[in-house]
Amino acid sequence: MSILTVNLEDLRQTVAKQLGIDATEIQNDDNLFMLGLDSMSLMTLVGQWREQGISVEFQDLVEEPTLEEWQHRLKRVAA
């Protein structure tokens, strides 16, 4: 996933890999913390996205932990 391609499927794959589950198990509006995401995993994801040039903050993502919301937030900060 790069700044130009913050798409839902790439995001789903990235989060699924972090959670150690199949991407098909994650729906767009699932609460990712209910699926097993924890603060350390989220910090890892934030670090990966920052390395790719997406200036996102942990707090931005913890408030609404769904793929759909994350996609919107990542697109905003990547623009």
PDB file of N, CA, C and O in Angstrom:
ATOM      1  N   MET A   1       0.863  -1.179   0.000  1.00  0.00           N
ATOM      2  CA  MET A   1       0.000   0.000   0.000  1.00  0.00           C
ATOM      3  C   MET A   1       0.903   1.234   0.000  1.00  0.00           C
ATOM      4  O   MET A   1       1.847   1.343   0.782  1.00  0.00           O
ATOM      5  N   SER A   2       0.586   2.132  -0.883  1.00  0.00           N
ATOM      6  CA  SER A   2       1.360   3.368  -0.932  1.00  0.00           C
ATOM      7  C   SER A   2       0.425   4.543  -0.741  1.00  0.00           C
ATOM      8  O   SER A   2      -0.790   4.382  -0.624  1.00  0.00           O
ATOM      9  N   ILE A   3       1.006   5.710  -0.712  1.00  0.00           N
ATOM     10  CA  ILE A   3       0.218   6.925  -0.547  1.00  0.00           C
ATOM     11  C   ILE A   3      -0.874   7.005  -1.604  1.00  0.00           C
ATOM     12  O   ILE A   3      -1.988   7.442  -1.314  1.00  0.00           O
ATOM     13  N   LEU A   4      -0.568   6.591  -2.812  1.00  0.00           N
ATOM     14  CA  LEU A   4      -1.528   6.738  -3.903  1.00  0.00           C
ATOM     15  C   LEU A   4      -2.594   5.652  -3.914  1.00  0.00           C
ATOM     16  O   LEU A   4      -3.630   5.809  -4.560  1.00  0.00           O
ATOM     17  N   THR A   5      -2.353   4.553  -3.208  1.00  0.00           N
ATOM     18  CA  THR A   5      -3.293   3.441  -3.263  1.00  0.00           C
ATOM     19  C   THR A   5      -3.721   2.980  -1.881  1.00  0.00           C
ATOM     20  O   THR A   5      -3.384   1.873  -1.463  1.00  0.00           O
ATOM     21  N   VAL A   6      -4.443   3.802  -1.187  1.00  0.00           N
ATOM     22  CA  VAL A   6      -4.996   3.410   0.101  1.00  0.00           C
ATOM     23  C   VAL A   6      -6.368   2.817  -0.203  1.00  0.00           C
ATOM     24  O   VAL A   6      -7.399   3.447   0.027  1.00  0.00           O
ATOM     25  N   ASN A   7      -6.357   1.581  -0.728  1.00  0.00           N
ATOM     26  CA  ASN A   7      -7.645   0.977  -1.046  1.00  0.00           C
ATOM     27  C   ASN A   7      -8.035  -0.052   0.006  1.00  0.00           C
ATOM     28  O   ASN A   7      -7.201  -0.552   0.761  1.00  0.00           O
ATOM     29  N   LEU A   8      -9.296  -0.342   0.030  1.00  0.00           N
ATOM     30  CA  LEU A   8      -9.866  -1.182   1.078  1.00  0.00           C
ATOM     31  C   LEU A   8      -9.282  -2.590   1.088  1.00  0.00           C
ATOM     32  O   LEU A   8      -9.044  -3.148   2.159  1.00  0.00           O
ATOM     33  N   GLU A   9      -9.050  -3.166  -0.077  1.00  0.00           N
ATOM     34  CA  GLU A   9      -8.538  -4.541  -0.112  1.00  0.00           C
ATOM     35  C   GLU A   9      -7.094  -4.622   0.366  1.00  0.00           C
ATOM     36  O   GLU A   9      -6.728  -5.564   1.069  1.00  0.00           O
ATOM     37  N   ASP A  10      -6.267  -3.642  -0.008  1.00  0.00           N
ATOM     38  CA  ASP A  10      -4.891  -3.625   0.507  1.00  0.00           C
ATOM     39  C   ASP A  10      -4.895  -3.464   2.020  1.00  0.00           C
ATOM     40  O   ASP A  10      -4.136  -4.121   2.733  1.00  0.00           O
ATOM     41  N   LEU A  11      -5.756  -2.588   2.492  1.00  0.00           N
ATOM     42  CA  LEU A  11      -5.879  -2.359   3.925  1.00  0.00           C
ATOM     43  C   LEU A  11      -6.334  -3.635   4.638  1.00  0.00           C
ATOM     44  O   LEU A  11      -5.803  -3.989   5.691  1.00  0.00           O
ATOM     45  N   ARG A  12      -7.310  -4.314   4.064  1.00  0.00           N
ATOM     46  CA  ARG A  12      -7.815  -5.576   4.638  1.00  0.00           C
ATOM     47  C   ARG A  12      -6.697  -6.608   4.728  1.00  0.00           C
ATOM     48  O   ARG A  12      -6.552  -7.286   5.745  1.00  0.00           O
ATOM     49  N   GLN A  13      -5.907  -6.725   3.659  1.00  0.00           N
ATOM     50  CA  GLN A  13      -4.799  -7.689   3.639  1.00  0.00           C
ATOM     51  C   GLN A  13      -3.751  -7.351   4.705  1.00  0.00           C
ATOM     52  O   GLN A  13      -3.256  -8.237   5.402  1.00  0.00           O
ATOM     53  N   THR A  14      -3.426  -6.078   4.821  1.00  0.00           N
ATOM     54  CA  THR A  14      -2.429  -5.640   5.799  1.00  0.00           C
ATOM     55  C   THR A  14      -2.881  -5.936   7.221  1.00  0.00           C
ATOM     56  O   THR A  14      -2.108  -6.450   8.029  1.00  0.00           O
ATOM     57  N   VAL A  15      -4.124  -5.613   7.524  1.00  0.00           N
ATOM     58  CA  VAL A  15      -4.653  -5.837   8.874  1.00  0.00           C
ATOM     59  C   VAL A  15      -4.786  -7.336   9.149  1.00  0.00           C
ATOM     60  O   VAL A  15      -4.463  -7.795  10.244  1.00  0.00           O
ATOM     61  N   ALA A  16      -5.251  -8.087   8.177  1.00  0.00           N
ATOM     62  CA  ALA A  16      -5.394  -9.536   8.352  1.00  0.00           C
ATOM     63  C   ALA A  16      -4.042 -10.181   8.648  1.00  0.00           C
ATOM     64  O   ALA A  16      -3.932 -11.053   9.510  1.00  0.00           O
ATOM     65  N   LYS A  17      -3.020  -9.741   7.924  1.00  0.00           N
ATOM     66  CA  LYS A  17      -1.675 -10.272   8.166  1.00  0.00           C
ATOM     67  C   LYS A  17      -1.224  -9.958   9.593  1.00  0.00           C
ATOM     68  O   LYS A  17      -0.647 -10.808  10.271  1.00  0.00           O
ATOM     69  N   GLN A  18      -1.489  -8.741  10.039  1.00  0.00           N
ATOM     70  CA  GLN A  18      -1.117  -8.339  11.403  1.00  0.00           C
ATOM     71  C   GLN A  18      -1.865  -9.171  12.445  1.00  0.00           C
ATOM     72  O   GLN A  18      -1.307  -9.519  13.486  1.00  0.00           O
ATOM     73  N   LEU A  19      -3.124  -9.487  12.159  1.00  0.00           N
ATOM     74  CA  LEU A  19      -3.940 -10.260  13.100  1.00  0.00           C
ATOM     75  C   LEU A  19      -3.717 -11.769  12.979  1.00  0.00           C
ATOM     76  O   LEU A  19      -4.110 -12.531  13.862  1.00  0.00           O
ATOM     77  N   GLY A  20      -3.086 -12.193  11.887  1.00  0.00           N
ATOM     78  CA  GLY A  20      -2.868 -13.620  11.675  1.00  0.00           C
ATOM     79  C   GLY A  20      -4.143 -14.357  11.307  1.00  0.00           C
ATOM     80  O   GLY A  20      -4.320 -15.524  11.657  1.00  0.00           O
ATOM     81  N   ILE A  21      -5.047 -13.658  10.585  1.00  0.00           N
ATOM     82  CA  ILE A  21      -6.295 -14.280  10.149  1.00  0.00           C
ATOM     83  C   ILE A  21      -6.449 -14.097   8.646  1.00  0.00           C
ATOM     84  O   ILE A  21      -5.709 -13.333   8.026  1.00  0.00           O
ATOM     85  N   ASP A  22      -7.406 -14.798   8.069  1.00  0.00           N
ATOM     86  CA  ASP A  22      -7.683 -14.664   6.648  1.00  0.00           C
ATOM     87  C   ASP A  22      -8.411 -13.349   6.398  1.00  0.00           C
ATOM     88  O   ASP A  22      -9.290 -12.963   7.169  1.00  0.00           O
ATOM     89  N   ALA A  23      -8.048 -12.677   5.339  1.00  0.00           N
ATOM     90  CA  ALA A  23      -8.640 -11.372   5.023  1.00  0.00           C
ATOM     91  C   ALA A  23     -10.151 -11.454   4.841  1.00  0.00           C
ATOM     92  O   ALA A  23     -10.856 -10.473   5.073  1.00  0.00           O
ATOM     93  N   THR A  24     -10.652 -12.611   4.428  1.00  0.00           N
ATOM     94  CA  THR A  24     -12.098 -12.750   4.223  1.00  0.00           C
ATOM     95  C   THR A  24     -12.877 -12.707   5.533  1.00  0.00           C
ATOM     96  O   THR A  24     -14.100 -12.563   5.527  1.00  0.00           O
ATOM     97  N   GLU A  25     -12.183 -12.831   6.635  1.00  0.00           N
ATOM     98  CA  GLU A  25     -12.838 -12.786   7.950  1.00  0.00           C
ATOM     99  C   GLU A  25     -13.117 -11.362   8.422  1.00  0.00           C
ATOM    100  O   GLU A  25     -13.798 -11.166   9.428  1.00  0.00           O
ATOM    101  N   ILE A  26     -12.601 -10.379   7.711  1.00  0.00           N
ATOM    102  CA  ILE A  26     -12.753  -8.985   8.139  1.00  0.00           C
ATOM    103  C   ILE A  26     -13.743  -8.262   7.237  1.00  0.00           C
ATOM    104  O   ILE A  26     -13.521  -8.124   6.034  1.00  0.00           O
ATOM    105  N   GLN A  27     -14.827  -7.809   7.827  1.00  0.00           N
ATOM    106  CA  GLN A  27     -15.812  -7.011   7.104  1.00  0.00           C
ATOM    107  C   GLN A  27     -15.449  -5.533   7.236  1.00  0.00           C
ATOM    108  O   GLN A  27     -14.739  -5.149   8.165  1.00  0.00           O
ATOM    109  N   ASN A  28     -15.925  -4.717   6.323  1.00  0.00           N
ATOM    110  CA  ASN A  28     -15.578  -3.292   6.309  1.00  0.00           C
ATOM    111  C   ASN A  28     -15.914  -2.565   7.599  1.00  0.00           C
ATOM    112  O   ASN A  28     -15.205  -1.639   7.994  1.00  0.00           O
ATOM    113  N   ASP A  29     -16.996  -2.979   8.265  1.00  0.00           N
ATOM    114  CA  ASP A  29     -17.436  -2.266   9.469  1.00  0.00           C
ATOM    115  C   ASP A  29     -17.179  -3.039  10.766  1.00  0.00           C
ATOM    116  O   ASP A  29     -17.699  -2.668  11.818  1.00  0.00           O
ATOM    117  N   ASP A  30     -16.382  -4.110  10.698  1.00  0.00           N
ATOM    118  CA  ASP A  30     -16.022  -4.855  11.908  1.00  0.00           C
ATOM    119  C   ASP A  30     -15.135  -4.003  12.807  1.00  0.00           C
ATOM    120  O   ASP A  30     -14.250  -3.291  12.334  1.00  0.00           O
ATOM    121  N   ASN A  31     -15.383  -4.088  14.106  1.00  0.00           N
ATOM    122  CA  ASN A  31     -14.493  -3.452  15.073  1.00  0.00           C
ATOM    123  C   ASN A  31     -13.229  -4.314  15.136  1.00  0.00           C
ATOM    124  O   ASN A  31     -13.272  -5.466  15.568  1.00  0.00           O
ATOM    125  N   LEU A  32     -12.122  -3.748  14.704  1.00  0.00           N
ATOM    126  CA  LEU A  32     -10.884  -4.522  14.596  1.00  0.00           C
ATOM    127  C   LEU A  32     -10.341  -4.957  15.956  1.00  0.00           C
ATOM    128  O   LEU A  32      -9.630  -5.958  16.043  1.00  0.00           O
ATOM    129  N   PHE A  33     -10.664  -4.228  17.001  1.00  0.00           N
ATOM    130  CA  PHE A  33     -10.251  -4.657  18.342  1.00  0.00           C
ATOM    131  C   PHE A  33     -11.021  -5.901  18.775  1.00  0.00           C
ATOM    132  O   PHE A  33     -10.496  -6.732  19.515  1.00  0.00           O
ATOM    133  N   MET A  34     -12.252  -6.028  18.319  1.00  0.00           N
ATOM    134  CA  MET A  34     -13.043  -7.224  18.631  1.00  0.00           C
ATOM    135  C   MET A  34     -12.509  -8.447  17.876  1.00  0.00           C
ATOM    136  O   MET A  34     -12.761  -9.585  18.275  1.00  0.00           O
ATOM    137  N   LEU A  35     -11.777  -8.211  16.792  1.00  0.00           N
ATOM    138  CA  LEU A  35     -11.185  -9.306  16.018  1.00  0.00           C
ATOM    139  C   LEU A  35      -9.795  -9.691  16.525  1.00  0.00           C
ATOM    140  O   LEU A  35      -9.179 -10.623  16.009  1.00  0.00           O
ATOM    141  N   GLY A  36      -9.307  -8.974  17.532  1.00  0.00           N
ATOM    142  CA  GLY A  36      -8.027  -9.338  18.122  1.00  0.00           C
ATOM    143  C   GLY A  36      -6.928  -8.304  18.007  1.00  0.00           C
ATOM    144  O   GLY A  36      -5.830  -8.515  18.523  1.00  0.00           O
ATOM    145  N   LEU A  37      -7.197  -7.191  17.343  1.00  0.00           N
ATOM    146  CA  LEU A  37      -6.188  -6.138  17.264  1.00  0.00           C
ATOM    147  C   LEU A  37      -5.968  -5.566  18.661  1.00  0.00           C
ATOM    148  O   LEU A  37      -6.923  -5.361  19.410  1.00  0.00           O
ATOM    149  N   ASP A  38      -4.722  -5.312  19.007  1.00  0.00           N
ATOM    150  CA  ASP A  38      -4.424  -4.670  20.286  1.00  0.00           C
ATOM    151  C   ASP A  38      -3.574  -3.435  20.023  1.00  0.00           C
ATOM    152  O   ASP A  38      -3.194  -3.163  18.884  1.00  0.00           O
ATOM    153  N   SER A  39      -3.286  -2.701  21.066  1.00  0.00           N
ATOM    154  CA  SER A  39      -2.576  -1.432  20.880  1.00  0.00           C
ATOM    155  C   SER A  39      -1.185  -1.630  20.287  1.00  0.00           C
ATOM    156  O   SER A  39      -0.734  -0.804  19.493  1.00  0.00           O
ATOM    157  N   MET A  40      -0.509  -2.691  20.651  1.00  0.00           N
ATOM    158  CA  MET A  40       0.832  -2.934  20.098  1.00  0.00           C
ATOM    159  C   MET A  40       0.742  -3.229  18.598  1.00  0.00           C
ATOM    160  O   MET A  40       1.565  -2.750  17.819  1.00  0.00           O
ATOM    161  N   SER A  41      -0.246  -4.006  18.204  1.00  0.00           N
ATOM    162  CA  SER A  41      -0.427  -4.310  16.784  1.00  0.00           C
ATOM    163  C   SER A  41      -0.760  -3.048  16.004  1.00  0.00           C
ATOM    164  O   SER A  41      -0.272  -2.849  14.892  1.00  0.00           O
ATOM    165  N   LEU A  42      -1.588  -2.204  16.588  1.00  0.00           N
ATOM    166  CA  LEU A  42      -1.941  -0.951  15.929  1.00  0.00           C
ATOM    167  C   LEU A  42      -0.716  -0.053  15.805  1.00  0.00           C
ATOM    168  O   LEU A  42      -0.526   0.600  14.779  1.00  0.00           O
ATOM    169  N   MET A  43       0.107  -0.018  16.830  1.00  0.00           N
ATOM    170  CA  MET A  43       1.328   0.783  16.760  1.00  0.00           C
ATOM    171  C   MET A  43       2.246   0.278  15.649  1.00  0.00           C
ATOM    172  O   MET A  43       2.897   1.070  14.968  1.00  0.00           O
ATOM    173  N   THR A  44       2.294  -1.026  15.473  1.00  0.00           N
ATOM    174  CA  THR A  44       3.090  -1.615  14.390  1.00  0.00           C
ATOM    175  C   THR A  44       2.560  -1.171  13.037  1.00  0.00           C
ATOM    176  O   THR A  44       3.334  -0.794  12.157  1.00  0.00           O
ATOM    177  N   LEU A  45       1.235  -1.216  12.865  1.00  0.00           N
ATOM    178  CA  LEU A  45       0.627  -0.784  11.603  1.00  0.00           C
ATOM    179  C   LEU A  45       0.899   0.699  11.344  1.00  0.00           C
ATOM    180  O   LEU A  45       1.244   1.083  10.226  1.00  0.00           O
ATOM    181  N   VAL A  46       0.745   1.522  12.368  1.00  0.00           N
ATOM    182  CA  VAL A  46       1.003   2.960  12.223  1.00  0.00           C
ATOM    183  C   VAL A  46       2.455   3.172  11.783  1.00  0.00           C
ATOM    184  O   VAL A  46       2.726   4.002  10.915  1.00  0.00           O
ATOM    185  N   GLY A  47       3.367   2.439  12.368  1.00  0.00           N
ATOM    186  CA  GLY A  47       4.779   2.543  11.992  1.00  0.00           C
ATOM    187  C   GLY A  47       5.017   2.168  10.541  1.00  0.00           C
ATOM    188  O   GLY A  47       5.784   2.830   9.842  1.00  0.00           O
ATOM    189  N   GLN A  48       4.364   1.112  10.087  1.00  0.00           N
ATOM    190  CA  GLN A  48       4.499   0.682   8.690  1.00  0.00           C
ATOM    191  C   GLN A  48       3.982   1.762   7.746  1.00  0.00           C
ATOM    192  O   GLN A  48       4.619   2.068   6.737  1.00  0.00           O
ATOM    193  N   TRP A  49       2.842   2.332   8.069  1.00  0.00           N
ATOM    194  CA  TRP A  49       2.260   3.350   7.202  1.00  0.00           C
ATOM    195  C   TRP A  49       3.108   4.616   7.201  1.00  0.00           C
ATOM    196  O   TRP A  49       3.243   5.274   6.170  1.00  0.00           O
ATOM    197  N   ARG A  50       3.668   4.950   8.331  1.00  0.00           N
ATOM    198  CA  ARG A  50       4.547   6.127   8.381  1.00  0.00           C
ATOM    199  C   ARG A  50       5.778   5.919   7.505  1.00  0.00           C
ATOM    200  O   ARG A  50       6.232   6.847   6.836  1.00  0.00           O
ATOM    201  N   GLU A  51       6.319   4.692   7.509  1.00  0.00           N
ATOM    202  CA  GLU A  51       7.466   4.375   6.658  1.00  0.00           C
ATOM    203  C   GLU A  51       7.115   4.552   5.181  1.00  0.00           C
ATOM    204  O   GLU A  51       7.984   4.849   4.363  1.00  0.00           O
ATOM    205  N   GLN A  52       5.847   4.369   4.849  1.00  0.00           N
ATOM    206  CA  GLN A  52       5.384   4.518   3.467  1.00  0.00           C
ATOM    207  C   GLN A  52       5.002   5.960   3.147  1.00  0.00           C
ATOM    208  O   GLN A  52       4.553   6.261   2.041  1.00  0.00           O
ATOM    209  N   GLY A  53       5.182   6.839   4.112  1.00  0.00           N
ATOM    210  CA  GLY A  53       4.917   8.243   3.871  1.00  0.00           C
ATOM    211  C   GLY A  53       3.533   8.713   4.258  1.00  0.00           C
ATOM    212  O   GLY A  53       3.152   9.844   3.955  1.00  0.00           O
ATOM    213  N   ILE A  54       2.766   7.848   4.932  1.00  0.00           N
ATOM    214  CA  ILE A  54       1.426   8.234   5.373  1.00  0.00           C
ATOM    215  C   ILE A  54       1.530   8.717   6.815  1.00  0.00           C
ATOM    216  O   ILE A  54       1.822   7.937   7.721  1.00  0.00           O
ATOM    217  N   SER A  55       1.291   9.992   7.014  1.00  0.00           N
ATOM    218  CA  SER A  55       1.470  10.616   8.322  1.00  0.00           C
ATOM    219  C   SER A  55       0.213  10.430   9.176  1.00  0.00           C
ATOM    220  O   SER A  55      -0.589  11.351   9.331  1.00  0.00           O
ATOM    221  N   VAL A  56       0.059   9.239   9.720  1.00  0.00           N
ATOM    222  CA  VAL A  56      -1.117   8.913  10.526  1.00  0.00           C
ATOM    223  C   VAL A  56      -0.699   8.782  11.989  1.00  0.00           C
ATOM    224  O   VAL A  56       0.428   8.394  12.296  1.00  0.00           O
ATOM    225  N   GLU A  57      -1.616   9.109  12.868  1.00  0.00           N
ATOM    226  CA  GLU A  57      -1.365   9.005  14.305  1.00  0.00           C
ATOM    227  C   GLU A  57      -2.167   7.846  14.899  1.00  0.00           C
ATOM    228  O   GLU A  57      -3.272   7.544  14.449  1.00  0.00           O
ATOM    229  N   PHE A  58      -1.597   7.214  15.905  1.00  0.00           N
ATOM    230  CA  PHE A  58      -2.266   6.128  16.618  1.00  0.00           C
ATOM    231  C   PHE A  58      -3.679   6.548  17.032  1.00  0.00           C
ATOM    232  O   PHE A  58      -4.643   5.813  16.814  1.00  0.00           O
ATOM    233  N   GLN A  59      -3.788   7.719  17.621  1.00  0.00           N
ATOM    234  CA  GLN A  59      -5.075   8.194  18.133  1.00  0.00           C
ATOM    235  C   GLN A  59      -6.120   8.351  17.027  1.00  0.00           C
ATOM    236  O   GLN A  59      -7.314   8.174  17.268  1.00  0.00           O
ATOM    237  N   ASP A  60      -5.668   8.683  15.814  1.00  0.00           N
ATOM    238  CA  ASP A  60      -6.590   8.831  14.686  1.00  0.00           C
ATOM    239  C   ASP A  60      -7.311   7.523  14.381  1.00  0.00           C
ATOM    240  O   ASP A  60      -8.470   7.522  13.965  1.00  0.00           O
ATOM    241  N   LEU A  61      -6.611   6.410  14.591  1.00  0.00           N
ATOM    242  CA  LEU A  61      -7.166   5.112  14.215  1.00  0.00           C
ATOM    243  C   LEU A  61      -7.866   4.394  15.358  1.00  0.00           C
ATOM    244  O   LEU A  61      -8.766   3.587  15.124  1.00  0.00           O
ATOM    245  N   VAL A  62      -7.467   4.675  16.578  1.00  0.00           N
ATOM    246  CA  VAL A  62      -8.034   3.966  17.718  1.00  0.00           C
ATOM    247  C   VAL A  62      -9.490   4.384  17.974  1.00  0.00           C
ATOM    248  O   VAL A  62     -10.266   3.615  18.541  1.00  0.00           O
ATOM    249  N   GLU A  63      -9.852   5.584  17.562  1.00  0.00           N
ATOM    250  CA  GLU A  63     -11.201   6.094  17.821  1.00  0.00           C
ATOM    251  C   GLU A  63     -12.290   5.336  17.063  1.00  0.00           C
ATOM    252  O   GLU A  63     -13.359   5.073  17.615  1.00  0.00           O
ATOM    253  N   GLU A  64     -12.028   4.987  15.814  1.00  0.00           N
ATOM    254  CA  GLU A  64     -12.995   4.269  14.968  1.00  0.00           C
ATOM    255  C   GLU A  64     -12.272   3.108  14.301  1.00  0.00           C
ATOM    256  O   GLU A  64     -11.832   3.233  13.158  1.00  0.00           O
ATOM    257  N   PRO A  65     -12.141   1.982  14.994  1.00  0.00           N
ATOM    258  CA  PRO A  65     -11.316   0.887  14.483  1.00  0.00           C
ATOM    259  C   PRO A  65     -12.031  -0.033  13.482  1.00  0.00           C
ATOM    260  O   PRO A  65     -12.253  -1.214  13.753  1.00  0.00           O
ATOM    261  N   THR A  66     -12.384   0.530  12.330  1.00  0.00           N
ATOM    262  CA  THR A  66     -12.960  -0.273  11.248  1.00  0.00           C
ATOM    263  C   THR A  66     -12.163  -0.010   9.977  1.00  0.00           C
ATOM    264  O   THR A  66     -11.551   1.048   9.829  1.00  0.00           O
ATOM    265  N   LEU A  67     -12.172  -0.967   9.067  1.00  0.00           N
ATOM    266  CA  LEU A  67     -11.462  -0.778   7.802  1.00  0.00           C
ATOM    267  C   LEU A  67     -11.995   0.430   7.048  1.00  0.00           C
ATOM    268  O   LEU A  67     -11.235   1.227   6.498  1.00  0.00           O
ATOM    269  N   GLU A  68     -13.305   0.546   7.035  1.00  0.00           N
ATOM    270  CA  GLU A  68     -13.939   1.640   6.307  1.00  0.00           C
ATOM    271  C   GLU A  68     -13.461   3.003   6.815  1.00  0.00           C
ATOM    272  O   GLU A  68     -13.091   3.874   6.029  1.00  0.00           O
ATOM    273  N   GLU A  69     -13.475   3.170   8.120  1.00  0.00           N
ATOM    274  CA  GLU A  69     -13.054   4.441   8.709  1.00  0.00           C
ATOM    275  C   GLU A  69     -11.555   4.660   8.523  1.00  0.00           C
ATOM    276  O   GLU A  69     -11.117   5.777   8.247  1.00  0.00           O
ATOM    277  N   TRP A  70     -10.781   3.608   8.672  1.00  0.00           N
ATOM    278  CA  TRP A  70      -9.337   3.746   8.497  1.00  0.00           C
ATOM    279  C   TRP A  70      -9.003   4.161   7.073  1.00  0.00           C
ATOM    280  O   TRP A  70      -8.119   4.989   6.851  1.00  0.00           O
ATOM    281  N   GLN A  71      -9.709   3.585   6.112  1.00  0.00           N
ATOM    282  CA  GLN A  71      -9.453   3.949   4.722  1.00  0.00           C
ATOM    283  C   GLN A  71      -9.676   5.454   4.527  1.00  0.00           C
ATOM    284  O   GLN A  71      -8.859   6.129   3.901  1.00  0.00           O
ATOM    285  N   HIS A  72     -10.777   5.970   5.061  1.00  0.00           N
ATOM    286  CA  HIS A  72     -11.065   7.399   4.934  1.00  0.00           C
ATOM    287  C   HIS A  72      -9.971   8.237   5.597  1.00  0.00           C
ATOM    288  O   HIS A  72      -9.506   9.226   5.029  1.00  0.00           O
ATOM    289  N   ARG A  73      -9.569   7.837   6.790  1.00  0.00           N
ATOM    290  CA  ARG A  73      -8.557   8.613   7.525  1.00  0.00           C
ATOM    291  C   ARG A  73      -7.195   8.542   6.825  1.00  0.00           C
ATOM    292  O   ARG A  73      -6.503   9.554   6.709  1.00  0.00           O
ATOM    293  N   LEU A  74      -6.816   7.363   6.365  1.00  0.00           N
ATOM    294  CA  LEU A  74      -5.527   7.226   5.688  1.00  0.00           C
ATOM    295  C   LEU A  74      -5.500   8.010   4.381  1.00  0.00           C
ATOM    296  O   LEU A  74      -4.479   8.598   4.023  1.00  0.00           O
ATOM    297  N   LYS A  75      -6.609   8.014   3.683  1.00  0.00           N
ATOM    298  CA  LYS A  75      -6.663   8.800   2.440  1.00  0.00           C
ATOM    299  C   LYS A  75      -6.524  10.283   2.738  1.00  0.00           C
ATOM    300  O   LYS A  75      -5.845  10.998   2.001  1.00  0.00           O
ATOM    301  N   ARG A  76      -7.158  10.758   3.811  1.00  0.00           N
ATOM    302  CA  ARG A  76      -7.077  12.178   4.165  1.00  0.00           C
ATOM    303  C   ARG A  76      -5.655  12.587   4.500  1.00  0.00           C
ATOM    304  O   ARG A  76      -5.187  13.629   4.040  1.00  0.00           O
ATOM    305  N   VAL A  77      -4.959  11.782   5.294  1.00  0.00           N
ATOM    306  CA  VAL A  77      -3.606  12.164   5.698  1.00  0.00           C
ATOM    307  C   VAL A  77      -2.588  11.902   4.602  1.00  0.00           C
ATOM    308  O   VAL A  77      -1.497  12.472   4.621  1.00  0.00           O
ATOM    309  N   ALA A  78      -2.928  11.049   3.649  1.00  0.00           N
ATOM    310  CA  ALA A  78      -1.999  10.756   2.543  1.00  0.00           C
ATOM    311  C   ALA A  78      -2.115  11.791   1.439  1.00  0.00           C
ATOM    312  O   ALA A  78      -1.219  11.914   0.604  1.00  0.00           O
ATOM    313  N   ALA A  79      -3.211  12.536   1.429  1.00  0.00           N
ATOM    314  CA  ALA A  79      -3.442  13.500   0.336  1.00  0.00           C
ATOM    315  C   ALA A  79      -2.493  14.675   0.419  1.00  0.00           C
ATOM    316  O   ALA A  79      -2.550  15.575  -0.419  1.00  0.00           O
TER     317      ALA A  79
END
